[in-house]
Amino acid sequence: MAQLTGGADGRRGWAVIRLSVSVLKVGLMTEDLVQDAWNRIDEWLREHAPRTFATLGPPAAHEEIAAAQEELGVTFPPDLVASLLRHNGAVDGAETFLFRTHDRLLGVGGIVEDTRFMRHVAEDRDEEDAESYWHHGFVKFGSHGATSDGLVVDCRPGRDSFGAVGRFFDETGTGFGHADSLGGYLTELADQLERGRDSGAVTFNGRLLWEWARPARPEWGSADEPLPGPDEQLPELDLSCGPTDLLHASLLDEFEELGALLAVLPRERVAEAARKQLRRLAVETGLHTYPEIRSALDAWDRGEAPPRPEQTHPLVLRLRKVLVQAKSHRDDHRRWAAEKMAHGIWGSPYRSVYESAGIRSRLTVDWRADLHADLGDPPLPPIPDDRFWGALRNPAVDSGWYAAQYAQEQG
């Protein structure tokens, strides 16, 4: 190594060395931050969501990362490189690892593909508009399913924002402020996982699910409230449901493995779960306050479901009154529960479970575990695909479209 001379050249030489050492230290600190964050994330996933952990990819190769930077003509921030050297994305699918924004972690190939696509989308925008919508120096590292939305890192060297994490929305463009670096973003993610349910990190059947719920407000309403008279102007309750009503398979598909379980269990087991789910819903929304509703649920538990009533039946009058009161209190949860009460008592148990669980998913993050318990805690099947629904033979579930597709595939 040549010696540094005195004078201005020597001072410049020492300045370059000091800058290089500083950059090296920052790079090492960034790498440590990323590795520490991934250590915490991986440990939490192994313990609480092993199926999600299994979707995280192995490390990317240095050569693959270098080729991606050359192809895109950018320099990845050190923390993006460090993250790729830990996990080269996550395998796409129902069990995949998602950030709190529901974006899937992209590997090197996905980063290149998605970033090139975004550049193509932004080609027709003028320079000023492109700056806020999608700049050539942005790189996408998280993808929101089939949409173009996703997580972004700024790869424009020399800027204060270099390495900052933002998010792209198709309607509004790219906004930053999520974190100053990917290392900081991953550290925040580790914090969220360790806080668990309080930050939306929910687990079920070995999977990580980001969900939030808002408990109902059952403080209004009293058992002493008199029933409305039969002539009072009230909205009618939909009583058109029947026990043989079909439920479309696409609705059960929304419940993934629980939907598949519902589709294959005996009708008697589903009917029992329907009763339990409807009672949970009545308690959570305050409907159990009213004696007419409690009596109907008690009778249903004893196998004494009343015959289909008229609009002037005491139970129906109570539900009709609740619809008006819930609207004035802006209590959508109790209004929805009142609307579906008739479906639960007089309709198909499959439809009842679907509707009760759908409302409860807005009220509690435990709705999946509750439903599984109400079904008797049997082993859960795999997450269903179109072939599962196509081969299903349940007269209470309309799977005709899937069956036609399945038959076509079979030739």
N, C-alpha and C positions, 0 to 999 in steps of 0.2 A: 504494500500500500504506500503510495507516494506521500511524503511528508507535506504538511501544510506550511506554507510560507507565511511570513508576516505581512503586514499592511492590509489593504482593502481585500485582496484576493483571499488572504488567510481568514479574515473575519467572515467573508462570505462562505468560505468552506466550513468553518465551524458552525455557522448558522444553518447550513444545509444538514449537517450531521445532527444538530440539536432538533431540527424539524423532523428528520427521519426517525430519530429515537422517540420523539413525541408521538408521531403517527403510529409507530410500532406498539408503543404502550397503549394507545387508544384502541388499536386493533385487538390486543390481547385482553384488555378490559372488556371490550365488546363481546369477544368470544367467550370469556368467562361468564358474562351476564347471560348470554344465550344458553350456554351449557347448563348453568345453574337452574335457569328457568325450565329447560327441557327435562332436567333431572326430576324436578318437582312435579311437572306435568305427567311424565311417564310413570312415576311412582304412584301418583293418585289414580291414574287410569288402570294400572295393573291391579290395584286393590279394589276399585269401585266399578270399573267399566272395562273388563278385560277384552270383551269383544270389540269395543271401539279401539282399544290400544293395539289390537292385532292388525288394524287397518293402516297403521302408520308404517311408512316405507323404511327400508334400510338407508344407510348413508349414500349420498350421491358421490360419484367419482370426481376428483379435482379436474380431470380432463373434460368431463361432461359440463361442469360449471363454466370452465374457461371457454369452451366452444359456444355455449349459450350467450355469454357476454359478447363474444366476437360476432356472432350472428345478429344480435340485437344492436350492436354498436354502442353498448353502455358498460359502465363499471358497476358491478353489484356492490352495495355497501357491505362492509365486513360482517355485519350481523346476519345479513341474508345468506352470505356464503357459509357462515358458521351453522346456521339453521339447516341449510341443505346438506351439510356434512353430517348432520345428526339424523334428519329424516327427509328423505327425498319424496315429499308429498304424502298423500294418504289415498288408499284405494277407494274409488268411488263406489257408492252403494248405500243401502239403508242403514248400515252400521258404521259408516265412515266417521272419522274424526272431523268435527266442525268447530270453528271458532264461535264465540258467543254471538256473533253476527250471522251465524248459520252459513258461513263461507267455508268451503273445503280447502284444506291446505294443498297447494299445488306443488308438484315436483318440477324438476328442470324442464322436462318436455312440456308440461302444462303451462309453465311460465312463458316459454317461448311462443307456444300456440296462442294463448290468450292475449299476450301482449301484441303479437302481430295482428291479431284480429282487431284489437282496439285501435291500433294505428290505422288500419283500413277504414274503420268506422269514422275516424276523425279526419280523414283525408280531405273531405269537402268543406271543412270549416276554416274560416280565416284564422290568421295567426293569433289575433287577440282572443278570439273565442276558444281556440284550441288550448290556450294557456290554462284556462279554467276548466275546460271539458276533458281533454286528454292530451297531455304533452308528450312529445316523442321520448322524453327522458323518464317517463313513468314506466314502471313494471308491475304487472299484476301477479300477486303471489297467493291470493285466495279467491275462489270462484263460487258464486251463488247459484249453483245448479245450472239450469238451462238458460238463465238470463245472462246479460253481459255485466251485471253488477259484480262487485268484488272488492277485495282488499288490495291496496296499492302501496308501493314503496317508491320514494323519489330517488332516482339514480342520477341526478344532475350534479356532478362534482363541482366543488367550489362554492356551492350555495349553502346558506345556513340550514336549509331544509333537506340537505343531502341525508338520506337514510330515514327520513320521517315517514310515518305510516298514515295513510289516508284511506278513504273509501270512495269508490266510483258508483254512482247511480245513473242509470241510463237517462232518466228525466232531467237530472240537474248537473251532472258532471262530477268532477273530482273535488272532494273537500278533505282537508287535512285537520290535524288537531287530535287524532286518536292517540298518538304517542310520538316521541321524538326519534325513536328507533324501534326496530323490530325486537331487539333485546328487551326494551322497556315494555313493549306490547305483550311479549310472551311472559314477562314477569307478572304483569297485571292479570293475564289469563291464569297463571298458576295461583295467584291470590284468589281469584274468583272460584276456581275449582275447590280450593281448600276451605272456602267459606260455604260451599255446598249450596243447599236449597236457597239460602238467603240471597245468593247472587244468580239464581236461575239454573244452577248445575244439578240436574235431576238424573237419577240412574234407574233403569228398569231392565231386567233380564240381561245384565252385563253390558248395557249400552249407555252412552252418555247422551242426554237429551237436554237441550236448553229450553226451559219453559218457565213461564211466570203465571201466577194466578192471583185473582183478587177476590177475597172472601166476600160473600153476600152480606147484605145489611138487614138482618131479620129483626131489627129493633122495633119496627112498626107493625101494627096489627094486634088484635086482642081476641081471646076466646070469648069475651063478653059482648063482642060486636053483634048486634042483631042481624039476622038474615034480611036481605032486601025483599021487598014484596014482589010477587009475580008480575006486577004491572010496571015495575021500575024499568026505566029505559037503560038497558045494559047491552053490551055487545054479546052476540051469541057465541057459544063455545062449539068448536068443531067436533061433532060426534059422529063423523062419517067413517071412522076407523072400524076395522073388524079383525078378528083373530086370524083370519086367513090372508090378510094383506101381505103382499110380497115386499121384501126389502132388497134393493138392488145391490149386487155384489160389490160394486164400486164404492158404496158407502162403508161396508165392512172392511174393505181394503184400506181405508183411512186409518183403521186401528191396527194395521200390520199383523203381528203374530197373534194379538188378542182377537182381531177380526177373523183370522183363520180358525182360531179355537172356537169362537162362537158358531162358526159355520158348520163345524163337525160334531159338536156336542149334541146329546139328545135334547129334544124340545123341552122335556120336563126340567132338565138342569138349567136351560136358558130361562125358562119361566120363573124358576126360583131366584135366579140372579136378577131378573127384571123386577121382582117384588123388593128385593133388598136394595137395588139401585134406586128405585123410586122412593123408598123410605129415606135413604141417605139424602136424596135431593130435597125431600120435603123438610127434613131437619135443617139442612144447610141454608135453605132459602126462607125458612120461617113458616112454610105452609102447614107444618105440623101443629102450629098454634091453634088452628081452627078445629073444633070437635068433629065437624062433618068429614073433614079430610082424614083425621086420625081414625075415625070409626071405619071409613072405607078401606084404609090400609090394613087395619086389624082384621076386618072381614076377609080381605083378599088373602092375608097370611093364613087364615083358617080354611081357605079354599071356598069361600062364600062370596065370590065376586058378584055384585048385584047385577040384575038385568040392565040392559041399556036404558038409561033414563031419558026423560024429556028435559027441555030447557028449564022447566019450572021445578025440577027435582032439587031438594035442599043442597046436595053436594054440588050440583051444576050451578045453582044460584050463587053459592059461595065462591066458586071458581070464577064466575062471570063478574062478581063484585071485585074480586082480587085483581082482575085484569084492569079495571078502571082505577083502583087504588094504586096499583103498581106503576101505572102510567103517570099518575100525579106525583108519585114519589121518585120517579125516574129510576125505578128498580127493575131493570131489564131481566135480571136473573129470576126474580119471583114471577114476573109476567111469563117468561118462557116456560118455567116449571108448571105454572097453572095451565098454560095452553097444552102442554104435553101430558098432564095428569090423566086426561081421558084416554089418550093413546096407551098409557101404561096399564090402566085398569081394564079397558075393553078391547084393546087392539092386539096386534101381533107382539109376542114377547121379544122377538128379534128387533122389531122397530122400537119397542120400548127401551131395550138396553142401549141401542144406538143413540136414541135421543137423550136419555138420562145421562149417559156417559159423556155425550157431547157437551151438555150444559155443565156437568161437573168438571170437565177439563178446564173451564174458565174459573172455577172456584177453588180448586185444590190441585197441587202437583202430584198428589197421591192417587189420582183417579185410576191410573192403570193398576197399581197394586190393589186398590179396593175392588176393582172389577175382577181381577184375577182371583182374589179371595172369595168373592161372591159366586164365582163359577166353580169353586171347590178346590182351587190351587192345583189343577192337574198340570202335567208337563206341558210346556209351551211348544207348539210346532215352529218350524222355521218361518221367517217372514215370507208371506205368500207372493207368488208371481202370477202372471196371466195364465200360465199353464195350470196352476193349482185351481184357479177359479174356473177354468175351462173344463176341468175334470170333475168339478164338484157336482154332486147330485143331492141337493137338499130342496125339497119342494117349497120351503119357506123363503128361499133366497133365489132371486132372479139372476142367474148367471148365463143367460142365453147368449149374450153378445160374446162373452169369453168362450163359451162352448163352440160357437160357430167358428171363431178364430182358431181354436184348438183343433177342430175337425179339419179345417183347411190345412193346417200344418201337418196333420197326420196323413193327408192325401186321400 
